[in-house]
C-alpha cells in the first residue's frame, strides 16, 4: 500500500512538473498578453523620449497584439528609472530605453544596486552627439572666442546639463576644463527641455545638448553651436567644430538602447529582438527618426554590451581624474 501511495505521489509530481513547463512555455508563446511599459529615464520632449514615442508607434506592427506605453521617470541622472527596471519582474512587461551614458556611468558612484552589466540589452536603437550651444545674441561667434572668454573669466560662464554634476552631459565640459585649464559652472536639470528653457530665458549662458534637441532653435536663429563633443560630425550640422579637431582628446557620443531585466526568458528576448530589428529596418521608421533628427544606429545586444563596457571603463578614468570617485 505504501509503495502504491509513493508511486502515486511521484506520478503527480511528474504531472505537475510537466504542467509547469507547459505553462512557462505558453507564457513565452503567448507574450505579450498585456501592455508593455517602456521606461524613459528623462523628461518628456527630449531625444530619448521622442525615440521612445516612435518605437511605441511602430513596434506593435512587428510584435502582434503588443501595446507599448512610455513612462517617463526623470531624476538622478537616470538612476531612478533604472533602479525601477532592476527591481521589476523579468517578464517582458517592463523595459527601458536609456542612454548608454546613464547606464555605464552612474553605478561608478557606488549609489546604485545595479551596474552596467546588470541588465539584458535588446538592441541599440539610435545615436547622437553632444554640443555646446549659447544664445544667438551671445558675444562669442566661434569656439576660439568662447575659449578666450572662459580663460579670462573663471567661473563666469554657466551652462545647463541634463542630469547632475558628473553626469554624461557634464563630463565633456568637465574634461575640457582639465585639458584647457578653464573653470566654468555646471547647472543641473532633470531633462533637456528645462535646460533649453533656462538658456532661452537667460538663466544660464549655455547648455550641453544633443544636436537633435537643439536643431529647431539653431535653424530658427535662436541658438548658436560652439563645439561638438562627439567623435564624428553632426550629419546636418557638419560645420560645428569637433573638440578633437581643436586639439583636445575629448569624444563623447550619446547612444541609446532598449534594455530589459537580466533574467528575461529566452523566448521573450528573441521575440523582442526580432521585432525591434524589423522595426529599425522599416523605411517608414527610419524616415520618422530622420525627421526627428535622430541617427538610426541599430546594434545587436552583444555590440551594446561592448559599448557599455568601454564607456564604463572610460568614465571610471575620467571621474577619478575629476576626483568625483576614489
C-alpha positions in Angstrom: 0.0 0.0 0.0 2.8 2.4 0.9 4.6 1.6 -2.4 1.4 2.3 -4.3 0.9 5.7 -2.5 4.6 6.6 -3.2 4.1 5.8 -6.8 1.0 8.0 -7.0 2.9 10.9 -5.4 5.8 10.5 -7.8 3.3 10.4 -10.8 1.5 13.5 -9.5 4.9 15.3 -9.1 5.8 14.5 -12.7 2.4 15.7 -14.0 2.7 19.0 -12.1 6.3 19.5 -13.4 5.1 18.9 -16.9 2.2 21.3 -16.5 4.6 23.9 -15.0 6.9 23.5 -18.0 3.9 23.9 -20.4 2.7 27.0 -18.5 6.2 28.6 -18.8 6.4 27.7 -22.4 2.9 29.0 -23.0 3.8 32.2 -21.3 6.7 32.8 -23.8 4.5 31.8 -26.7 1.5 34.0 -25.7 3.7 37.0 -25.0 2.5 39.8 -24.8 -0.8 39.5 -23.1 -1.0 42.9 -21.6 0.6 46.4 -22.1 4.4 46.7 -22.1 5.9 49.6 -20.2 9.0 51.3 -21.7 10.6 53.4 -19.0 12.4 56.6 -20.3 14.8 58.0 -17.6 14.4 61.6 -18.8 11.7 64.2 -19.0 9.2 64.3 -21.9 10.2 66.1 -25.1 13.9 65.1 -25.1 15.5 62.9 -27.7 15.3 59.7 -25.7 11.6 60.4 -25.1 11.0 61.2 -28.8 12.8 58.0 -29.9 10.6 56.1 -27.4 7.4 57.5 -28.9 8.5 56.3 -32.4 9.0 52.8 -31.0 5.7 53.0 -29.2 4.0 53.7 -32.5 5.8 51.2 -34.8 6.9 48.2 -32.7 3.4 46.7 -32.5 3.5 46.2 -36.2 6.2 43.6 -35.7 5.1 42.2 -32.3 1.4 41.2 -32.9 -1.0 42.1 -30.1 1.6 44.3 -28.4 0.7 47.6 -26.8 3.6 49.8 -25.6 3.3 52.6 -23.0 6.0 55.2 -22.5 6.6 56.0 -18.8 8.9 59.0 -18.1 10.8 58.7 -14.8 13.4 61.5 -14.8 15.8 62.2 -12.0 19.1 61.0 -10.5 20.8 61.1 -14.0 18.8 58.0 -14.9 19.2 56.1 -11.7 15.5 56.4 -10.6 14.3 54.8 -13.8 17.0 52.1 -14.0 16.5 51.2 -10.3 12.9 50.6 -11.0 13.8 48.4 -14.0 16.3 46.5 -11.9 13.6 45.8 -9.3 11.0 44.8 -11.8 10.0 41.2 -12.7 11.8 39.8 -15.7 8.6 39.0 -17.5 9.0 41.3 -20.6 6.4 43.8 -19.4 8.9 46.4 -18.1 11.7 47.6 -20.4 13.7 50.7 -20.6 15.0 52.9 -23.4 18.2 54.5 -21.9 21.3 56.3 -23.0 24.5 54.2 -22.6 25.9 57.1 -20.5 23.2 56.8 -17.8 23.8 53.1 -17.5 27.6 52.9 -17.8 28.4 56.0 -15.7 26.2 56.4 -12.7 26.9 53.0 -11.0 30.6 54.2 -10.7 29.4 56.4 -7.8 28.5 53.4 -5.8 25.0 54.5 -5.0 23.1 52.0 -7.2 22.2 48.4 -6.6 22.9 47.7 -10.3 25.9 48.1 -12.5 26.4 48.3 -16.3 26.3 44.5 -16.6 23.1 44.1 -14.6 20.6 44.2 -17.5 19.9 42.4 -20.7 20.4 44.6 -23.8 17.8 44.0 -26.5 19.4 46.2 -29.2 20.8 49.7 -29.9 18.3 52.0 -31.5 19.9 55.3 -32.3 22.9 57.5 -31.7 23.7 61.2 -31.3 26.5 63.6 -30.4 26.7 66.3 -27.7 27.1 70.0 -28.5 27.6 73.2 -26.5 25.0 75.9 -27.5 24.6 79.5 -26.5 22.0 82.1 -27.3 22.4 83.6 -30.8 23.0 87.1 -29.3 25.9 85.9 -27.1 29.2 87.7 -27.8 31.0 84.5 -29.0 30.9 83.7 -32.6 33.5 81.0 -32.6 35.0 78.3 -30.4 38.2 80.3 -30.1 36.3 83.5 -28.9 34.4 81.5 -26.4 37.6 79.7 -25.1 39.4 83.0 -24.7 36.5 84.4 -22.7 36.2 81.5 -20.3 40.0 81.5 -19.8 39.9 85.2 -18.9 36.8 84.9 -16.8 37.0 81.8 -14.5 33.6 80.5 -13.2 31.6 83.2 -15.0 30.2 81.0 -17.8 27.2 79.0 -16.7 25.8 76.1 -18.7 22.9 73.7 -18.2 23.4 69.9 -18.2 20.7 67.2 -18.3 21.5 65.3 -15.1 23.6 66.1 -12.1 27.2 67.0 -11.7 29.3 64.2 -13.1 26.5 63.1 -15.4 27.1 62.1 -19.0 26.2 65.5 -20.3 28.6 67.2 -17.8 31.6 65.1 -18.5 32.6 66.6 -21.9 32.9 70.1 -20.4 34.5 68.8 -17.2 37.2 67.1 -19.2 37.6 70.2 -21.3 38.2 72.2 -18.1 41.0 69.8 -17.2 42.6 69.9 -20.7 42.2 73.6 -21.4 42.8 74.9 -17.9 39.4 76.7 -17.7 36.8 77.0 -15.0 33.0 77.1 -15.8 29.9 76.4 -13.7 27.5 73.5 -14.5 23.8 73.8 -13.6 21.9 70.5 -13.4 18.5 69.9 -14.9 16.3 66.8 -14.8 15.9 66.8 -18.6 16.7 68.6 -21.8 13.6 70.7 -22.2 14.1 72.5 -18.8 17.8 73.2 -19.8 16.6 74.7 -23.1 14.1 76.8 -21.3 16.8 78.1 -18.9 19.1 79.1 -21.7 16.4 80.9 -23.7 15.3 82.6 -20.5 18.8 83.8 -19.8 19.1 81.8 -16.6 22.3 80.1 -17.9 24.6 81.2 -20.7 24.8 77.8 -22.5 23.9 74.2 -22.4 25.2 70.8 -23.4 22.6 69.3 -25.6 22.1 66.6 -28.2 22.0 68.3 -31.6 18.6 66.8 -32.4 17.2 68.7 -29.4 18.8 72.0 -30.5 18.2 71.7 -34.2 15.0 73.7 -34.5 16.4 76.5 -32.4 19.7 76.6 -34.3 17.8 76.7 -37.6 15.5 79.5 -36.3 18.5 81.6 -35.3 17.7 81.5 -31.5 20.8 79.3 -30.6 24.3 79.0 -31.8 26.5 75.9 -31.5 30.1 76.5 -30.2 31.6 73.0 -30.3 30.8 69.3 -30.9 32.0 67.0 -28.2 31.2 63.8 -30.2 33.5 61.5 -32.1 32.0 62.4 -35.5 30.4 65.5 -37.1 26.7 66.1 -36.7 25.3 65.0 -40.1 23.1 68.0 -40.5 25.5 70.5 -38.8 28.9 69.4 -40.1 30.2 72.9 -39.6 30.1 72.6 -35.8 33.8 72.1 -34.8 34.8 68.9 -33.1 36.8 69.2 -29.9 39.2 66.5 -31.3 39.8 68.8 -34.3 40.7 71.6 -31.9 43.5 69.7 -30.3 41.6 68.2 -27.3 41.3 64.4 -26.7 37.6 64.5 -26.0 34.9 62.5 -27.8 31.6 61.6 -26.2 28.7 60.2 -28.2 25.2 59.5 -26.8 23.9 56.1 -27.9 20.5 54.8 -26.8 19.4 51.2 -26.4 16.4 49.2 -25.3 17.2 47.0 -22.3 15.4 44.5 -20.1 15.9 42.8 -16.7 18.7 40.3 -16.8 16.6 37.1 -16.3 14.2 37.7 -19.1 13.0 34.4 -20.6 14.8 33.4 -23.8 11.6 33.2 -25.8 10.6 36.7 -24.9 14.1 38.0 -25.6 14.1 36.5 -29.0 10.6 38.0 -29.8 11.7 41.5 -28.7 15.0 41.4 -30.6 13.4 40.1 -33.8 10.6 42.7 -33.6 13.0 45.6 -32.9 15.3 44.6 -35.7 12.5 44.6 -38.2 11.2 47.9 -36.8 14.5 49.6 -37.2 14.8 48.3 -40.8 11.4 49.7 -41.8 11.9 52.6 -44.2 9.0 54.5 -42.6 10.5 54.2 -39.2 13.9 55.3 -40.5 12.2 58.3 -42.0 10.5 59.1 -38.7 13.8 59.1 -36.9 15.4 61.2 -39.6 12.5 63.7 -39.3 13.2 63.9 -35.6 17.0 64.4 -36.4 17.9 61.2 -34.6 20.5 59.0 -36.2 19.4 55.3 -36.5 22.3 53.1 -35.4 20.9 49.6 -34.9 23.2 47.4 -33.0 23.0 43.8 -31.6 22.8 43.0 -27.9 26.5 41.9 -28.0 27.5 45.2 -29.6 25.6 47.2 -26.9 27.3 45.4 -24.1 30.7 46.0 -25.6 29.9 49.7 -25.9 28.7 49.8 -22.3 31.9 48.1 -21.1 34.0 50.6 -23.0 32.1 53.6 -21.7 32.2 52.3 -18.1 35.9 51.9 -18.3 36.5 55.4 -19.8 34.2 57.1 -17.4 35.9 55.5 -14.4 39.2 57.0 -15.5 37.7 60.5 -16.0 35.8 60.6 -12.8 38.9 59.6 -10.9 40.8 62.5 -12.6 38.0 64.8 -11.6 38.2 63.4 -8.1 34.5 62.6 -8.2 35.2 59.0 -7.2 38.0 57.3 -5.4 
